[in-house]
C-alpha cells in the first residue's frame, strides 16, 4: 500500500469480510433455530445479526470515505459514488490484486448470506402456511362443521359433534 488511505481501505475491507463471515454463521444458526422451532434462540440470533448488519453499514460508509480521501490525495477528480473499482484501476498491480482478492471474498460471503436468507424466508413462509392451515382446520372443527370423523365412515350412533371422541 502506498498511502495511509489505502491501508485504511484494506483494513476496512478485511473488517467487512470478517463481519460477513460472522453473518454466514449467524444465518446458518438462524436456519437451525427455524428448523428447531426455537423462538428464543431465533430472537437471539436475529438480534446478533442486526448488530452485525449495523457494523457492516458503518464499515461500508467508512470504506467509501477512505476511497474519497485516497482519490483526493491522488488528485483524482471523481464524482460520488466512489467505488473500490475506482481505486483498483489506479493502483499498482500487487496492491490491486490484494484488494481484489479481499473484495472477491466479500462478494462470495455476501452471496452466501443472501442465498441462506432466501432459504430461511422459505422456511418461515412454509411454517406460516402450516400454522394457517392448522388454525383454519381447528376453527372449522370447533365452529362450523356438522360432524367430525374419518371420511366415509358413518358412526353407528349417528353424527358425532366436533372434538368428541369416538368410542366403541
Buried (B, 14 or more C-beta within 10 A) or exposed (E): BEEEBBEBBBBBBBBBBBBBBBBBBBBBBBBEBBEEEEEEBBEBBBEBBEEBBEBBEEBEEBBBBBBBBBBEEBEBEBEEEBEBEBBBEBBEEEBBEBBBEBBEBBEEBBEBBEEBBEBBEEBEEEEEEEEEEEEEEEEEEEEEBEEBEEEEEEBEEEEBEBEEEEEE
